[in-house]
Amino acid sequence: MAVKDYPAEPWDLHGHAFVGVWLLPKGVAPPPHHAGTPRIRVLGRTIVAAAFFRYDEPSPLTYDEIMATQLVRQGLRPRISITHIWVDSEASMHGGRDLWAIPKQMNTFVRTTDASYEAVGLGRLLVRRIRMLPFGLPTGFKLAQDRDGAAVVSPVTGKVRLGLAKGRWEFDRDGALGFLHNRKPLLTIAIRPFHILFGHR
């Protein structure tokens, strides 16, 4: 597949992920991607998630990804804002930018086991223990990203199997996710596996 030969939406994606959730004090988290979608706060704190995703076959593209997101609102409707994101697939990078205004960048990832994740120069996660639900659940939410000052809203639907994980998150102090350096998450969510449709049908 050539660099810009990314699939048409929706992308039929399979894989697994680990998501850490933080409540950050005012002034620590970067702004949402779109200025018209203000943060949803809890006791004055910003809800921030960081996640490692691995997309495996039969996904149309297979790659690793790290991202940071915030819970925001569009009017009264909750949305997800992806503020930072890196992948190791140029086709995914271009598709994310072109289709959904997701600000994907390229990075190198170290893939050893399904308990160890690293995005070079950004952060890493070592998973120690996972407790999964015995069944899958439907999921659905919408992203709100910025393209030239306008909100680009994209749906995500599918099925996930959730659990709680114990592990060690580390973020490089001088990296783009340095605002999470030395901060302990409230919890780490395991998503193993997921099957989602990303984008409009």
N, CA and C of each residue as an Amber inpcrd file, in Angstrom:
protein
   603
   0.8520000  -1.1950000   0.0000000   0.0000000   0.0000000   0.0000000
   0.8850000   1.2410000   0.0000000   0.6470000   2.1360000  -0.9310000
   1.4270000   3.3720000  -1.0000000   1.1100000   4.2500000   0.1990000
   1.9820000   5.2330000   0.4250000   1.8960000   6.0500000   1.6270000
   0.5010000   6.6510000   1.8040000  -0.0700000   7.1960000   0.7350000
  -1.3460000   7.8890000   0.8770000  -2.5200000   7.0270000   0.4320000
  -2.2920000   5.7270000   0.1810000  -3.3820000   4.8260000  -0.1760000
  -4.0580000   4.2910000   1.0750000  -4.6380000   5.1930000   1.8520000
  -5.3270000   4.7490000   3.0520000  -6.7600000   4.3410000   2.7030000
  -7.3850000   3.5010000   3.5380000  -8.7430000   3.0340000   3.2430000
  -9.7580000   4.1650000   3.3320000 -10.8700000   3.9930000   2.6070000
 -12.0050000   4.8970000   2.7670000 -12.6410000   4.6340000   4.1280000
 -13.2930000   5.6700000   4.6820000 -13.9840000   5.4560000   5.9520000
 -15.2930000   4.7000000   5.7300000 -15.7590000   3.9640000   6.7480000
 -15.1350000   3.7860000   8.0580000 -14.0280000   2.7440000   8.0160000
 -13.0560000   2.9070000   8.9150000 -12.0200000   1.8930000   9.0630000
 -12.5220000   0.8150000  10.0180000 -12.4050000  -0.4320000   9.6060000
 -12.8380000  -1.5900000  10.3850000 -11.6240000  -2.0850000  11.1700000
 -11.5190000  -1.6700000  12.4430000 -10.2880000  -1.8150000  13.2030000
 -10.4140000  -2.8700000  14.2980000  -9.3550000  -3.6700000  14.4320000
  -9.2750000  -4.7270000  15.4370000  -7.9640000  -4.5660000  16.1990000
  -7.9770000  -4.8950000  17.4860000  -6.7340000  -4.8410000  18.2330000
  -6.9870000  -4.7890000  19.7160000  -6.0430000  -4.1790000  20.4420000
  -6.1960000  -4.0060000  21.8810000  -5.5240000  -2.7070000  22.2940000
  -5.8390000  -2.2750000  23.5110000  -5.3510000  -0.9730000  23.9790000
  -5.2900000  -0.9540000  25.4970000  -4.4790000  -0.0170000  26.0100000
  -4.4550000   0.3160000  27.4290000  -4.6070000   1.8210000  27.5480000
  -5.5200000   2.2480000  28.4300000  -5.8680000   3.6610000  28.5720000
  -5.6840000   4.0790000  30.0180000  -4.8070000   5.0490000  30.2620000
  -4.6650000   5.6410000  31.5850000  -5.4990000   6.9070000  31.6800000
  -6.0820000   7.1550000  32.8570000  -6.9540000   8.3170000  33.0670000
  -6.3840000   9.1580000  34.1980000  -6.2640000  10.4670000  33.9380000
  -5.7420000  11.4170000  34.9140000  -6.7310000  12.5600000  35.1240000
  -6.7170000  13.1620000  36.3020000  -7.3760000  14.4390000  36.5630000
  -6.2680000  15.4560000  36.8130000  -6.1160000  16.4030000  35.8930000
  -5.0030000  17.3400000  35.9570000  -5.4560000  18.7130000  36.4480000
  -4.6420000  19.3600000  37.2830000  -4.9970000  20.6990000  37.7730000
  -5.0620000  21.7120000  36.6280000  -5.7340000  22.8040000  36.9030000
  -5.8690000  23.8730000  35.9230000  -4.4960000  24.3610000  35.4760000
  -4.3460000  24.5620000  34.1800000  -3.1170000  25.0930000  33.6190000
  -2.0810000  24.0530000  33.2450000  -2.3310000  22.7850000  33.5700000
  -1.3600000  21.7310000  33.2590000  -1.6210000  21.1140000  31.8890000
  -2.8650000  20.7680000  31.6140000  -3.2080000  20.1090000  30.3510000
  -3.2040000  21.1100000  29.1960000  -2.7900000  20.6820000  28.0030000
  -2.8790000  21.5470000  26.8250000  -4.3360000  21.7800000  26.4540000
  -4.6310000  22.7750000  25.6260000  -6.0190000  23.0390000  25.2510000
  -6.5800000  21.9420000  24.3550000  -7.9120000  21.7970000  24.3250000
  -8.5240000  20.8680000  23.3790000  -8.1580000  21.2320000  21.9420000
  -8.3480000  20.2660000  21.0440000  -7.9460000  20.5070000  19.6570000
  -8.7940000  21.5830000  19.0020000 -10.0770000  21.6620000  19.3700000
 -10.9810000  22.6660000  18.7860000 -11.4050000  23.6530000  19.8680000
 -11.2600000  24.9320000  19.5930000 -11.5430000  25.9640000  20.5950000
 -13.0130000  26.0110000  20.9860000 -13.9130000  25.5240000  20.1110000
 -15.3440000  25.5730000  20.3930000 -15.8640000  24.4000000  21.1940000
 -14.9680000  23.5130000  21.6440000 -15.3930000  22.3790000  22.4650000
 -14.6750000  22.4700000  23.8040000 -15.2600000  23.1690000  24.7700000
 -14.5990000  23.3480000  26.0670000 -14.4890000  22.0350000  26.8330000
 -13.5560000  22.0150000  27.7670000 -13.3300000  20.8370000  28.5900000
 -14.5240000  20.5600000  29.5080000 -14.7480000  19.2980000  29.7800000
 -15.6080000  18.8800000  30.8810000 -14.6920000  18.6710000  32.0850000
 -14.9630000  19.3810000  33.1710000 -14.0770000  19.3260000  34.3360000
 -14.7490000  18.5950000  35.4970000 -13.9340000  18.0270000  36.3540000
 -14.3820000  17.3970000  37.5990000 -13.6530000  18.0950000  38.7370000
 -14.4140000  18.7890000  39.5800000 -13.8200000  19.5550000  40.6900000
 -12.7190000  20.4870000  40.1910000 -12.9740000  21.0900000  39.0410000
 -12.0400000  22.0460000  38.4670000 -10.8750000  21.4240000  37.7340000
 -10.8300000  20.1030000  37.6450000  -9.7070000  19.4220000  37.0100000
 -10.0900000  18.8940000  35.6270000  -9.0910000  18.8200000  34.7480000
  -9.2890000  18.3570000  33.3790000  -9.1470000  16.8480000  33.3040000
 -10.0770000  16.1970000  32.6230000 -10.0410000  14.7450000  32.4450000
  -9.1910000  14.4500000  31.2070000  -8.0470000  13.8440000  31.4390000
  -7.0970000  13.5290000  30.3650000  -6.8610000  12.0290000  30.3400000
  -6.8250000  11.4640000  29.1440000  -6.4720000  10.0570000  28.9820000
  -5.2700000   9.9530000  28.0520000  -4.3950000   9.0110000  28.3400000
  -3.3170000   8.6460000  27.4300000  -3.4600000   7.1650000  27.1390000
  -3.1540000   6.7630000  25.9150000  -3.4250000   5.3800000  25.5360000
  -2.3920000   4.8710000  24.5450000  -2.0760000   3.6020000  24.6920000
  -1.3620000   2.8520000  23.6660000  -2.3700000   1.9520000  22.9550000
  -2.3750000   2.0060000  21.6360000  -3.2200000   1.1410000  20.8150000
  -2.3290000   0.3020000  19.9070000  -2.7450000  -0.9510000  19.7080000
  -2.1450000  -1.7930000  18.6830000  -3.2600000  -2.3080000  17.7820000
  -3.1310000  -1.9910000  16.5080000  -4.1070000  -2.4060000  15.5070000
  -3.5220000  -3.5980000  14.7500000  -4.2390000  -4.7060000  14.8150000
  -3.7570000  -5.9610000  14.2360000  -4.6980000  -6.4280000  13.1380000
  -4.2800000  -7.4550000  12.4220000  -5.1440000  -8.0480000  11.3990000
  -6.4200000  -8.5870000  12.0540000  -7.5710000  -8.4820000  11.3780000
  -7.7510000  -8.1030000   9.9760000  -7.9990000  -6.6190000   9.7320000
  -7.4560000  -5.7270000  10.5560000  -7.5750000  -4.2910000  10.2790000
  -6.9720000  -3.9810000   8.9120000  -7.5080000  -2.9950000   8.2050000
  -6.9530000  -2.6460000   6.8930000  -5.5320000  -2.1030000   6.9770000
  -5.1750000  -1.5050000   8.1180000  -3.8110000  -1.0690000   8.3980000
  -3.4240000  -1.6270000   9.7590000  -2.2100000  -2.1140000   9.8950000
  -1.7260000  -2.6170000  11.1770000  -0.5870000  -1.7090000  11.6310000
  -0.6960000  -1.2070000  12.8720000   0.2940000  -0.2370000  13.3380000
   0.1540000  -0.0310000  14.8400000   1.1390000   0.6570000  15.4070000
   1.1030000   1.0560000  16.8210000   0.7730000   2.5380000  16.9240000
   0.2400000   2.9300000  18.0850000  -0.2330000   4.3010000  18.2490000
  -0.1670000   4.6880000  19.7210000   0.1610000   5.9350000  19.9850000
   0.0240000   6.5270000  21.3110000  -0.7220000   7.8360000  21.1480000
  -1.5940000   8.1480000  22.0880000  -2.3720000   9.3800000  21.9790000
  -2.6640000   9.9500000  23.3500000  -3.0090000  11.2250000  23.3840000
  -3.5570000  11.8870000  24.5600000  -4.8660000  12.5350000  24.1500000
  -5.8810000  12.3960000  24.9980000  -7.2030000  12.9180000  24.6930000
  -7.7670000  13.6590000  25.8990000  -8.8130000  14.4220000  25.6400000
  -9.5520000  15.0920000  26.7110000 -11.0410000  14.8920000  26.4920000
 -11.7800000  14.8570000  27.6010000 -13.2380000  14.8320000  27.5260000
 -13.7230000  16.2720000  27.4220000 -14.4560000  16.5650000  26.3460000
 -14.9320000  17.9180000  26.0730000 -16.4330000  17.8590000  25.7870000
 -17.0030000  19.0220000  25.5140000 -18.4220000  19.0480000  25.1570000
 -18.6420000  19.9660000  23.9660000 -19.6380000  19.6000000  23.1780000
 -20.0970000  20.4290000  22.0670000 -21.5380000  20.7880000  22.3950000
 -21.7390000  22.0010000  22.9320000 -23.0100000  22.2960000  23.5750000
 -23.0980000  21.4650000  24.8400000 -24.1420000  20.6310000  24.9350000
 -24.2800000  19.7300000  26.0750000 -23.8490000  18.3030000  25.7390000
 -23.3830000  18.0790000  24.5130000 -23.0490000  16.7270000  24.0670000
 -21.5840000  16.4190000  24.3260000 -21.2980000  15.3230000  25.0180000
 -19.8990000  14.9680000  25.2840000 -19.1880000  14.5240000  24.0080000
 -17.9280000  14.8860000  23.9300000 -17.0800000  14.5290000  22.7930000
 -15.6930000  14.1760000  23.3190000 -14.9040000  13.5440000  22.4730000
 -13.4980000  13.2830000  22.7490000 -12.6630000  14.1840000  21.8520000
 -11.6560000  14.8260000  22.4320000 -10.7220000  15.6570000  21.6590000
  -9.3470000  15.0030000  21.7120000  -8.8080000  14.6180000  20.5620000
  -7.4580000  14.0710000  20.4840000  -6.5010000  15.2460000  20.3270000
  -5.7150000  15.4830000  21.3710000  -4.7970000  16.6300000  21.3380000
  -3.4160000  16.2570000  20.8150000  -2.9940000  15.0180000  21.0600000
  -1.6770000  14.5370000  20.6350000  -1.8270000  13.0980000  20.1560000
  -1.1280000  12.7520000  19.0720000  -1.2160000  11.3700000  18.5930000
  -0.0530000  11.0810000  17.6420000   0.5280000   9.8980000  17.8160000
   1.6260000   9.4470000  16.9510000   1.3710000   8.0030000  16.5420000
   1.7950000   7.6600000  15.3270000   1.6510000   6.3140000  14.7820000
   2.9570000   5.9380000  14.0740000   3.0640000   4.6530000  13.7140000
   4.2240000   4.2300000  12.9230000   3.8170000   3.7750000  11.5260000
   2.7070000   4.3230000  11.0210000   2.2090000   4.0390000   9.6760000
   1.9220000   5.3540000   8.9690000   2.6140000   5.5970000   7.8600000
   2.3720000   6.8460000   7.1210000   0.9800000   6.8690000   6.5200000
   0.4700000   5.7030000   6.0860000  -0.8940000   5.6680000   5.5470000
  -1.9040000   6.0550000   6.6260000  -1.7180000   5.5560000   7.8480000
  -2.6020000   5.9320000   8.9470000  -2.4850000   7.4150000   9.2590000
  -1.2640000   7.9380000   9.2530000  -1.0760000   9.3560000   9.5290000
  -1.8420000  10.2150000   8.5280000  -1.6610000   9.9410000   7.2510000
  -2.3270000  10.7590000   6.2310000  -3.8430000  10.5580000   6.2670000
  -4.2900000   9.3110000   6.4700000  -5.7310000   9.0720000   6.5440000
  -6.3670000   9.7810000   7.7140000  -5.7260000   9.7260000   8.8760000
  -6.2700000  10.4040000  10.0450000  -6.3890000  11.9000000   9.8440000
  -5.3820000  12.4830000   9.2320000  -5.4160000  13.9300000   8.9770000
  -6.4770000  14.2960000   7.9430000  -6.4930000  13.5610000   6.8370000
  -7.3810000  13.9200000   5.7250000  -8.8510000  13.6520000   6.0350000
  -9.1360000  12.5070000   6.6490000 -10.5270000  12.1020000   6.8410000
 -11.1700000  12.7570000   8.0560000 -10.4170000  12.8640000   9.1680000
 -11.0450000  13.2420000  10.4360000 -10.3440000  14.3940000  11.1530000
  -9.3720000  15.0170000  10.5200000  -8.6350000  16.1470000  11.1210000
  -7.9350000  15.7440000  12.4110000  -7.5280000  14.4960000  12.5040000
  -6.7720000  14.0200000  13.6710000  -5.2940000  14.3430000  13.4350000
  -4.6310000  15.0290000  14.3640000  -3.2790000  15.5460000  14.1130000
  -2.1800000  14.4880000  14.2790000  -2.2830000  13.4060000  13.5140000
  -1.3220000  12.3140000  13.6430000   0.0610000  12.7270000  13.1600000
   1.0590000  12.2560000  13.9010000   2.4510000  12.4250000  13.5240000
   3.1290000  11.0560000  13.5420000   4.3080000  10.9890000  12.9550000
   5.0680000   9.7420000  12.9130000   5.9720000   9.6210000  14.1250000
   6.1300000   8.3800000  14.5880000   7.0670000   8.1010000  15.6770000
   7.5000000   6.6430000  15.5870000   8.5590000   6.3210000  16.3030000
   9.0550000   4.9520000  16.3790000   8.5430000   4.2950000  17.6490000
   8.1120000   3.0400000  17.5280000   7.5970000   2.2780000  18.6600000
   8.4520000   1.0350000  18.8690000   8.5760000   0.6380000  20.1250000
   9.2770000  -0.5910000  20.4810000   8.2220000  -1.6210000  20.8490000
   8.1270000  -2.6810000  20.0670000   7.1320000  -3.7340000  20.3130000
   7.8810000  -4.9980000  20.7390000   7.6870000  -5.3850000  21.9960000
   8.3210000  -6.6080000  22.4930000   7.2540000  -7.6380000  22.8540000
   6.4670000  -7.3550000  23.8720000   5.3870000  -8.2610000  24.2650000
   4.1050000  -7.4550000  24.3920000   2.9920000  -8.1570000  24.6400000
   1.7140000  -7.4780000  24.8520000   1.5690000  -6.9630000  26.2810000
   2.6880000  -6.9340000  27.0260000   2.7000000  -6.3120000  28.3440000
   3.6540000  -5.1270000  28.3920000   4.2890000  -4.8120000  27.2660000
   5.3020000  -3.7520000  27.2300000   5.0770000  -2.8740000  26.0100000
   5.0200000  -1.5570000  26.2330000   4.7290000  -0.5960000  25.1690000
   5.6730000   0.5830000  25.3160000   6.1960000   1.0560000  24.1890000
   7.0600000   2.2320000  24.2380000   6.9490000   3.0210000  22.9450000
   6.7490000   4.3280000  23.0790000   6.8590000   5.2760000  21.9770000
   8.1160000   6.0890000  22.2450000   9.1000000   5.9460000  21.3900000
  10.4300000   6.4930000  21.6450000  10.3610000   8.0060000  21.8140000
  10.9330000   8.5000000  22.9180000  10.9630000   9.9240000  23.1970000
   9.6860000  10.4850000  23.7760000   8.6720000   9.6200000  23.9720000
   7.3750000  10.0950000  24.4670000   6.9850000   9.4380000  25.7780000
   6.8800000   8.1170000  25.7830000   6.4580000   7.4430000  26.9950000
   6.4300000   5.9470000  26.8300000   6.1410000   5.2670000  27.9480000
   6.1210000   3.8140000  27.9430000   5.1650000   3.3200000  29.0310000
   4.7660000   2.0630000  28.8710000   3.8720000   1.4160000  29.8230000
   4.3210000  -0.0220000  30.0050000   4.4650000  -0.4360000  31.2490000
   4.7270000  -1.8330000  31.5820000   3.5240000  -2.3490000  32.3610000
   2.8180000  -3.3130000  31.7770000   1.6110000  -3.8650000  32.3880000
   2.0040000  -5.0260000  33.2860000   1.4980000  -5.0080000  34.5250000
   1.8280000  -6.0530000  35.4880000   0.6840000  -7.0470000  35.6980000
  -0.5570000  -6.5590000  35.6940000  -1.6830000  -7.4400000  35.9860000
  -2.9270000  -6.9040000  35.2970000  -3.7760000  -7.8170000  34.8270000
  -5.0160000  -7.4400000  34.1500000  -6.1460000  -8.3190000  34.6820000
  -7.2710000  -7.6930000  34.9310000  -8.4970000  -8.4230000  35.2610000
  -9.5760000  -7.9900000  34.2890000 -10.0260000  -8.9340000  33.4490000
 -10.9500000  -8.6190000  32.3780000 -12.3730000  -9.0710000  32.7190000
 -13.3500000  -8.3300000  32.2080000 -14.7240000  -8.7970000  32.2410000
 -14.8530000 -10.0250000  31.3380000 -15.7750000 -10.9370000  31.6530000
 -15.9050000 -12.1490000  30.8350000 -16.7250000 -11.9530000  29.5570000
 -17.1440000 -10.7260000  29.2790000 -18.0150000 -10.4850000  28.1270000
 -17.6600000  -9.1320000  27.5020000 -18.0600000  -8.9620000  26.2640000
 -17.8550000  -7.7090000  25.5610000 -19.0340000  -6.7670000  25.7270000
 -18.7920000  -5.4870000  25.4590000 -19.8160000  -4.4600000  25.5930000
 -19.8480000  -3.5860000  24.3490000 -21.0240000  -3.1010000  23.9680000
 -21.0710000  -2.1450000  22.8550000 -20.4740000  -0.8140000  23.2820000
 -19.9130000  -0.1020000  22.3330000 -19.3540000   1.2080000  22.6260000
 -19.7170000   2.1700000  21.5090000 -19.7340000   3.4430000  21.8530000
 -19.9990000   4.4640000  20.8490000 -19.7110000   5.8420000  21.4150000
 -19.0210000   6.6490000  20.6460000 -18.7400000   8.0250000  21.0350000
 -18.3860000   8.8020000  19.7770000 -18.1770000  10.1170000  19.9430000
 -17.8300000  10.9600000  18.8010000 -16.6150000  11.8170000  19.1310000
 -15.7620000  11.9650000  18.1360000 -14.6270000  12.8700000  18.2360000
 -15.0310000  14.2490000  17.7490000 -14.3740000  15.2640000  18.2840000
 -14.5140000  16.6330000  17.7780000 -13.1120000  17.1940000  17.5850000
 -12.7150000  17.3600000  16.3300000 -11.3890000  17.8560000  15.9790000
 -11.5080000  19.1630000  15.2050000 -10.4150000  19.8720000  15.0970000
 -10.4180000  21.1810000  14.4500000  -9.8390000  21.1000000  13.0390000
 -10.5540000  21.6840000  12.0920000 -10.0090000  21.8830000  10.7490000
 -10.3300000  23.3110000  10.3280000  -9.3060000  24.1530000  10.3320000
  -9.4460000  25.5500000   9.9170000 -10.5380000  26.2720000  10.7070000
 -10.5940000  25.9850000  12.0130000 -11.5420000  26.6720000  12.8770000
 -12.9100000  26.0520000  12.9560000 -13.1770000  25.0240000  12.1640000
 -14.4770000  24.3420000  12.1960000 -14.3220000  22.9910000  12.8750000
 -15.3560000  22.5700000  13.5840000 -15.3340000  21.2780000  14.2620000
 -15.6440000  20.1570000  13.2730000 -14.7870000  19.1580000  13.2300000
 -15.0130000  17.9460000  12.4480000 -15.4310000  16.8560000  13.4320000
 -16.6800000  16.4130000  13.3320000 -17.2260000  15.4310000  14.2730000
 -17.3030000  14.0790000  13.5700000 -16.7170000  13.0620000  14.1990000
 -16.6310000  11.7330000  13.5990000 -17.0920000  10.6820000  14.5960000
 -17.9220000   9.7190000  14.1360000 -18.4300000   8.6920000  15.0490000
 -17.4780000   7.4940000  15.1510000 -17.5060000   6.8710000  16.3280000
 -16.7980000   5.6130000  16.5650000 -17.7870000   4.6680000  17.2380000
 -17.9960000   3.4900000  16.6530000 -18.9150000   2.5070000  17.2180000
 -18.2580000   1.1380000  17.1780000 -18.7310000   0.2360000  18.0160000
 -18.1840000  -1.1070000  17.9760000 -18.4450000  -1.8760000  19.2380000
 -17.5580000  -2.8330000  19.5020000 -17.6670000  -3.6940000  20.6670000
 -16.2950000  -3.8280000  21.3040000 -16.2630000  -3.7580000  22.6360000
 -14.9990000  -3.8380000  23.3720000 -15.1790000  -4.7820000  24.5550000
 -14.0650000  -5.3860000  24.9590000 -14.0270000  -6.1370000  26.2130000
 -13.1180000  -5.3700000  27.1600000 -13.6670000  -4.9820000  28.3020000
 -12.9710000  -4.0760000  29.2080000 -12.4320000  -4.8090000  30.4350000
 -11.4430000  -4.1940000  31.0440000 -10.8990000  -4.6870000  32.2910000
 -10.0960000  -3.5990000  32.9670000  -9.5700000  -3.9110000  34.1390000
  -8.6910000  -3.0060000  34.8630000  -7.2880000  -3.5940000  34.8860000
  -6.2990000  -2.7360000  34.7100000  -4.9040000  -3.1720000  34.6720000
  -4.1040000  -2.4430000  35.7360000  -3.0600000  -3.0910000  36.1830000
  -2.0560000  -2.4740000  37.0330000  -0.7710000  -2.3870000  36.2150000
  -0.1210000  -1.2460000  36.2750000   1.1040000  -1.0980000  35.5110000
   1.7980000   0.2080000  35.8330000   2.9200000   0.4270000  35.1870000
   3.7170000   1.6370000  35.4090000   3.7660000   2.4570000  34.1260000
   3.1870000   3.6470000  34.1890000   3.2660000   4.6150000  33.1040000
   4.4680000   5.5280000  33.3430000   5.2200000   5.7990000  32.2930000
   6.3170000   6.7600000  32.3610000   6.2540000   7.6520000  31.1230000
   6.4720000   8.9490000  31.3390000   6.4820000   9.9010000  30.2340000
   7.7490000  10.7410000  30.3110000   8.3750000  10.9470000  29.1660000
   9.6100000  11.7170000  29.1190000   9.3490000  13.1640000  29.5120000
  10.1150000  13.6640000  30.4500000   9.9090000  15.0240000  30.9540000
   9.9410000  16.0530000  29.8220000  10.8700000  15.8870000  28.8750000
  11.0420000  16.8680000  27.8080000  10.2950000  16.5030000  26.5360000
   9.4930000  15.4380000  26.5670000   8.7160000  15.0510000  25.4000000
   7.4000000  15.8030000  25.3230000   6.6860000  15.5910000  24.2360000
   5.4210000  16.3050000  24.0120000   4.3430000  15.9220000  25.0200000
   4.5000000  14.7780000  25.6850000   3.5560000  14.3740000  26.7260000
   4.1310000  14.5970000  28.1200000   5.0890000  15.5000000  28.2130000
   5.7460000  15.7860000  29.4760000   4.8190000  16.3200000  30.5540000
   3.6390000  16.8190000  30.1880000   2.6860000  17.2960000  31.1930000
   2.1580000  16.1420000  32.0550000   2.4140000  14.8780000  31.6420000
   2.0350000  13.7150000  32.4470000   3.2210000  13.1200000  33.2010000
   4.3830000  13.7220000  33.0840000   5.5820000  13.1990000  33.7460000
   5.3930000  13.1610000  35.2650000   5.7070000  11.9960000  35.8330000
   5.6270000  11.7840000  37.2900000   4.2250000  11.9360000  37.8650000
   3.2150000  11.8030000  37.0340000   1.8300000  11.8670000  37.5160000
   1.2170000  10.4710000  37.4710000   0.5940000  10.0860000  38.5610000
   0.0100000   8.7560000  38.6710000  -1.4440000   8.7840000  38.2000000
  -1.8300000   7.8500000  37.3200000  -3.2190000   7.8530000  36.8470000
  -4.1920000   7.3810000  37.9130000  -5.4390000   7.8080000  37.7640000
  -6.5040000   7.3050000  38.6410000  -6.7070000   5.8120000  38.4330000
  -6.6650000   5.3930000  37.1880000  -6.8370000   3.9870000  36.8450000
  -6.2870000   3.7380000  35.4490000  -6.0700000   2.4810000  35.1310000
  -5.6710000   2.0580000  33.7900000  -6.6820000   1.0430000  33.2970000
  -7.2760000   1.3240000  32.1660000  -8.2990000   0.4730000  31.5720000
  -7.6590000  -0.3840000  30.4890000  -7.9190000  -1.6790000  30.5370000
  -7.5050000  -2.5870000  29.4720000  -8.6700000  -2.7910000  28.5160000
  -8.3840000  -2.7730000  27.2320000  -9.3930000  -3.0470000  26.1930000
  -8.8260000  -4.1680000  25.3320000  -9.2930000  -5.3950000  25.6000000
  -8.7250000  -6.5850000  24.9590000  -9.8270000  -7.6110000  24.7230000
 -10.3110000  -7.7230000  23.4800000  -9.9360000  -6.9590000  22.2960000
 -10.9430000  -5.8410000  22.0590000 -10.7300000  -5.0880000  20.9720000
 -11.7650000  -4.1960000  20.4710000 -11.9990000  -4.4830000  18.9950000
 -13.2060000  -4.1890000  18.5670000 -13.5710000  -4.2040000  17.1450000
 -14.4370000  -2.9790000  16.9230000 -13.8870000  -1.9810000  16.2500000
 -14.6040000  -0.7140000  16.0780000 -14.6510000  -0.3120000  14.6180000
 -15.6960000   0.4480000  14.3020000 -15.7960000   1.1370000  13.0150000
 -15.5260000   2.6070000  13.2840000 -14.4890000   3.1310000  12.6510000
 -14.0370000   4.4960000  12.9000000 -14.4000000   5.3450000  11.6870000
 -15.3110000   6.3130000  11.8970000 -15.7130000   7.2020000  10.8170000
 -17.1240000   6.9330000  10.3400000 -17.5210000   7.7160000   9.3640000
 -18.8810000   7.6450000   8.8330000 -19.0340000   6.4650000   7.8760000
 -20.1980000   5.8480000   7.9240000 -20.5040000   4.7630000   7.0000000
 -20.8110000   5.3140000   5.6210000
